[in-house]
Amino acid sequence: MWGIIPAAGSGTRIQPLAFSKELLPVGSRIDPTGIERPRAVSEYLVDRMGRAGVRKLCFVISAAKHDIVQYYGGSYGAMDIAYVVQDEANGLCDAVFRAAPLISAEEVVAIGLPDTVWFPEDALQSLPSSELSLLLFPVENPALFDSIEMDTDGRVRRIAVKSAEPPSRWIWGAMQMPGRTYHALQALWSARDRTDEYLGTLLNAWIARGGMVRSVTAGTSYVDVGTLHGYRRAIHLLEAAVPARADADGPGLELPA
């Protein structure tokens, strides 16, 4: 199973930083020697992908983001890591499909955003591997995200991309699909002259052509750490989660993975 992490953006909302935004320290972790160390924000997504069964990970980076390569190297836990370069910041669709040469039609693909923190940690495991599915989270201000309009059976009818009038408070935070569907989406994007910047607009075109998109409302909390406000909210979210983890696993300092 492949995981694709688009990490080529410049992160202008939270700059200036002396490093890539995906390496912004948020919370902490306990290393194998038992020492508490800062945790890069992207590690939360990487860990959640690992829980869902991802064993091959592709970071899509810009040529300037060599610090991500230095930080993660060639592996993370049980996952092997590859890197592909997005030469110019041409949108999320362009970034996601840069990984296409690595992925076969028989494999499963998970996609997530590296500057987010969400719970529960195992929510990605609730997505079916046999169809294109979105992991949804309830948020207070869905107009800032891609809001989902769905039927009672979970079928997605429309994705409102950063709309002033969102159809619901549910947004997508991650997705999963068969490799053949991933390549079909890439073909549709190319047929539309690669004009879709956001995945939401491309998925709307997919739905309009009769394609199926499933929604799974398994998420409980979601924070975009791309702004200073979001950074503070992520810290509060993680601090609130520590007691629950300690109660379940015994005393400890480790923040949620």
C-alpha positions as CSV (number, residue, x, y, z in Angstrom):
1,M,0.0,0.0,0.0
2,W,1.3,3.4,-1.0
3,G,0.9,6.7,0.8
4,I,1.3,10.0,-1.0
5,I,2.2,13.1,0.9
6,P,2.2,16.4,-1.1
7,A,4.8,18.5,0.6
8,A,6.0,20.9,-2.1
9,G,4.1,24.0,-1.0
10,S,5.9,27.0,0.3
11,G,3.8,27.5,3.4
12,T,3.4,31.2,3.1
13,R,0.7,31.4,5.8
14,I,3.1,30.5,8.5
15,Q,6.4,31.8,7.2
16,P,9.1,32.9,7.9
17,L,10.6,29.6,9.0
18,A,14.1,28.5,8.7
19,F,12.9,25.1,7.5
20,S,10.1,23.4,5.5
21,K,6.7,23.8,7.1
22,E,6.3,20.0,7.2
23,L,9.1,19.9,9.8
24,L,7.4,22.4,12.2
25,P,7.8,21.0,15.7
26,V,4.3,20.2,17.1
27,G,4.2,18.2,20.3
28,S,6.8,15.6,21.1
29,R,7.6,11.9,20.9
30,I,9.6,9.4,22.8
31,D,12.5,8.0,20.8
32,P,13.8,4.4,21.0
33,T,16.2,5.4,23.8
34,G,13.3,6.7,26.0
35,I,14.2,10.4,25.5
36,E,11.4,12.9,24.7
37,R,12.1,14.8,21.5
38,P,10.2,17.4,19.4
39,R,7.9,15.9,16.7
40,A,7.6,17.3,13.2
41,V,4.0,18.0,12.3
42,S,4.2,15.7,9.2
43,E,5.0,12.7,11.5
44,Y,1.4,12.6,12.7
45,L,0.2,11.8,9.1
46,V,3.1,9.4,8.5
47,D,2.3,7.5,11.7
48,R,-1.4,7.4,10.8
49,M,-0.7,6.1,7.3
50,G,1.5,3.4,8.9
51,R,-1.3,2.3,11.1
52,A,-3.5,1.9,8.0
53,G,-1.1,-0.4,6.4
54,V,1.0,1.9,4.2
55,R,4.4,0.4,3.6
56,K,5.6,2.5,0.7
57,L,5.6,6.3,1.2
58,C,6.1,9.0,-1.4
59,F,6.9,12.6,-0.4
60,V,6.3,15.0,-3.3
61,I,8.7,17.9,-2.6
62,S,10.1,21.0,-4.3
63,A,13.8,21.0,-5.2
64,A,14.5,23.3,-2.2
65,K,13.1,21.0,0.4
66,H,16.1,18.8,0.9
67,D,15.6,19.1,4.7
68,I,12.7,16.7,4.4
69,V,14.9,14.2,2.8
70,Q,17.5,14.7,5.5
71,Y,14.9,14.3,8.2
72,Y,13.2,11.2,7.0
73,G,15.9,9.5,4.9
74,G,15.0,6.3,3.2
75,S,12.6,4.8,5.7
76,Y,10.4,5.4,8.7
77,G,9.5,2.5,10.8
78,A,8.3,-0.3,8.5
79,M,7.8,2.1,5.6
80,D,10.2,2.6,2.7
81,I,10.3,6.2,1.5
82,A,10.7,7.6,-2.0
83,Y,10.8,11.3,-3.1
84,V,9.6,12.9,-6.3
85,V,10.1,16.6,-7.2
86,Q,7.4,19.1,-8.2
87,D,9.4,21.7,-10.1
88,E,6.8,24.4,-9.8
89,A,3.9,24.9,-7.3
90,N,1.1,24.0,-9.8
91,G,-1.5,22.9,-7.3
92,L,-2.5,19.8,-5.3
93,C,-3.6,17.7,-8.3
94,D,-0.2,18.2,-10.0
95,A,1.6,17.3,-6.8
96,V,-0.4,14.1,-6.1
97,F,-0.1,12.8,-9.6
98,R,3.7,13.2,-9.6
99,A,3.8,9.9,-7.8
100,A,2.0,8.1,-10.7
101,P,5.1,6.4,-12.2
102,L,5.7,4.6,-8.9
103,I,2.2,3.1,-8.4
104,S,0.7,0.1,-10.1
105,A,-3.0,-0.4,-10.8
106,E,-3.1,-3.3,-8.3
107,E,-1.9,-1.3,-5.3
108,V,-4.0,0.8,-2.8
109,V,-3.2,4.5,-2.5
110,A,-3.8,6.7,0.5
111,I,-3.4,10.5,0.3
112,G,-3.1,13.0,3.2
113,L,-1.9,16.5,4.0
114,P,1.3,16.8,6.0
115,D,0.5,20.0,7.9
116,T,-2.6,18.6,9.7
117,V,-3.2,16.9,13.0
118,W,-6.4,14.8,13.3
119,F,-8.0,12.1,15.5
120,P,-8.7,9.3,16.0
121,E,-5.3,8.0,15.1
122,D,-6.7,4.9,13.4
123,A,-9.5,6.7,11.4
124,L,-7.8,6.0,8.0
125,Q,-8.3,2.3,8.6
126,S,-12.0,2.8,8.3
127,L,-11.8,3.6,4.6
128,P,-12.5,0.8,2.1
129,S,-9.7,-0.2,-0.2
130,S,-12.0,-1.2,-3.0
131,E,-13.3,2.2,-3.9
132,L,-12.5,5.9,-3.9
133,S,-13.4,7.1,-0.4
134,L,-12.9,10.2,1.7
135,L,-12.2,10.4,5.4
136,L,-14.4,13.2,6.8
137,F,-14.0,15.4,9.8
138,P,-16.4,17.9,11.4
139,V,-15.0,21.4,11.7
140,E,-16.3,24.8,13.0
141,N,-15.5,26.7,9.8
142,P,-16.0,24.4,6.8
143,A,-15.8,27.4,4.4
144,L,-12.0,27.3,4.8
145,F,-11.9,23.7,3.5
146,D,-13.5,21.4,1.0
147,S,-17.0,20.8,2.4
148,I,-18.9,17.6,1.5
149,E,-22.5,17.2,0.4
150,M,-23.5,13.6,0.7
151,D,-26.5,11.3,0.7
152,T,-27.7,9.4,3.7
153,D,-25.9,6.2,2.5
154,G,-22.5,8.1,2.4
155,R,-22.3,8.7,-1.4
156,V,-20.7,12.0,-2.1
157,R,-22.9,14.2,-4.3
158,R,-20.7,17.3,-4.5
159,I,-17.5,18.9,-3.0
160,A,-17.7,22.6,-2.3
161,V,-14.1,23.9,-2.5
162,K,-13.6,26.7,0.0
163,S,-17.2,27.9,-0.6
164,A,-18.8,30.8,1.4
165,E,-21.9,28.6,1.6
166,P,-20.7,25.1,2.5
167,P,-23.3,22.3,2.3
168,S,-22.2,20.7,5.6
169,R,-19.7,21.0,8.4
170,W,-17.9,17.8,7.2
171,I,-14.7,18.2,5.2
172,W,-12.3,15.6,3.8
173,G,-9.0,15.3,5.5
174,A,-7.6,12.1,3.8
175,M,-8.6,9.7,1.0
176,Q,-8.0,6.2,-0.2
177,M,-8.5,4.5,-3.5
178,P,-7.4,1.5,-5.7
179,G,-4.4,2.2,-7.9
180,R,-6.5,1.8,-11.0
181,T,-8.8,4.6,-9.8
182,Y,-5.9,6.8,-9.0
183,H,-4.6,6.4,-12.6
184,A,-8.1,7.0,-13.9
185,L,-8.3,10.2,-12.0
186,Q,-5.0,11.2,-13.5
187,A,-6.3,10.5,-17.0
188,L,-9.4,12.6,-16.3
189,W,-7.2,15.4,-15.0
190,S,-5.1,15.3,-18.2
191,A,-8.2,15.2,-20.4
192,R,-9.3,18.4,-18.6
193,D,-6.0,20.0,-19.7
194,R,-4.7,19.7,-16.2
195,T,-6.6,22.8,-15.2
196,D,-7.8,21.4,-11.9
197,E,-5.7,22.9,-9.1
198,Y,-7.7,21.3,-6.2
199,L,-8.7,17.7,-5.8
200,G,-12.2,18.8,-4.9
201,T,-12.9,20.1,-8.4
202,L,-11.4,17.1,-10.1
203,L,-13.6,14.8,-7.9
204,N,-16.6,16.8,-8.9
205,A,-15.8,16.1,-12.5
206,W,-15.4,12.5,-11.7
207,I,-18.8,12.4,-10.0
208,A,-20.4,14.2,-12.9
209,R,-19.2,11.4,-15.2
210,G,-20.8,8.8,-13.0
211,G,-17.8,8.0,-10.8
212,M,-18.5,6.8,-7.3
213,V,-17.0,8.6,-4.2
214,R,-17.7,7.2,-0.8
215,S,-17.6,9.3,2.4
216,V,-16.8,7.9,5.8
217,T,-17.5,10.1,8.8
218,A,-15.0,8.5,11.1
219,G,-13.0,11.6,12.0
220,T,-13.6,13.5,15.3
221,S,-11.2,16.4,15.2
222,Y,-9.1,18.1,12.6
223,V,-6.6,21.0,12.7
224,D,-4.8,22.7,9.8
225,V,-1.4,23.7,11.2
226,G,-0.6,26.0,8.3
227,T,-1.4,29.1,10.3
228,L,-0.3,30.4,13.7
229,H,-3.9,30.1,14.9
230,G,-3.9,26.5,13.7
231,Y,-0.6,25.8,15.3
232,R,-1.9,26.9,18.7
233,R,-5.1,24.8,18.2
234,A,-3.0,21.7,17.4
235,I,-0.9,22.2,20.6
236,H,-4.1,22.4,22.6
237,L,-5.6,19.4,20.9
238,L,-2.5,17.3,21.6
239,E,-2.3,18.4,25.2
240,A,-6.0,17.5,25.7
241,A,-5.3,14.0,24.3
242,V,-2.4,13.2,26.6
243,P,-4.5,12.3,29.7
244,A,-6.6,9.8,27.7
245,R,-3.5,8.2,26.4
246,A,-1.9,8.0,29.8
247,D,-5.1,6.4,31.3
248,A,-5.1,3.8,28.6
249,D,-1.4,2.9,28.5
250,G,-0.2,3.9,31.9
251,P,2.0,7.0,32.9
252,G,4.1,8.5,30.2
253,L,5.0,11.7,28.3
254,E,4.4,10.5,24.7
255,L,1.9,12.5,22.8
256,P,-0.6,10.8,20.4
257,A,1.0,9.3,17.3
